[in-house]
């Protein structure tokens, strides 16, 4: 097949080649700005995030008036294209700006200057533009800058959606210095499964940095006997929950996460893991999670 096909149509595109960092290199969005290449399952992720943002801001707007903050540590350009359908959709930063009850301030962080400039242009006409902090750089290196701008007496929501294992636990420890609810995409599959044996040979691997310690190594070698399967993943995510609870997050227990799968093959891709320092936040997440993307009710 010639390359012209891939310019004209997303379906069948070699997105790992044409969007190596998740950003499409073939063509811009309908507004002429860069966009992120995503699978159809991203609509499910954004569905739950948007519903929680709405529930969060609605429930907290009076008690925390003027003291609600939104943090997006892997913000991207703000628009995505679903490669299976070519549909353009709003991504997490724009969804947060569309909340019925606004946050006091927004922190949009991205490593890519061009991507962040595209996001800034998309936000220019919004009435809350002056309340947005666009921060270029590695979120792990910028986390202190963000925390220092958030008052101690405040409530925040952080969305953490890396494409790999690029969010390190010391950054989570920094977030825990404030009262911050967290929604994080916890990888299931390639990011861990295909690399776990390599991680075992490294003195300080990406998985060590992601988890916050090397406890997963003993879990893998001794308890799970080197099997890469559902038990391993549940064991690793269980250790991550325990580490979150040590930071003061409430009841980050099994069943609290939402599993997101690929649309066509129904392959599990990642969990949406939620953590809050308050029982009410946990109950709010459960309520949001009970209605699936397809409208059906689910149980945690």
Secondary structure, 3 states (H helix, E strand, C coil): CCHHHHHHCCCCCCHHHHCCCCECCCCCCCCCCCCEEECCCHHHHHHHHHHHHHHHHHHHCCCCCCCEEEEECCCCCCEEEECCCCEEEECHHHHHHCCCCCCCEEEEEECCHHHHHHHHHHHCCCCCHHHEEEEECCHHHHHHHHHHCCCCCCEEEEEECCCCCCCCHHHHHHHCCCCEEEEEEEECCHHHHCCHHHHHHCCCCHHHHHHCCCHHHHHHHHHCCCCCCHHHHHHHHHHHHHHHHHCCCECCCCCCCEEEECCCCCCEEEEEEEEECCHHHHHHHHHHHCECCCCCECCC
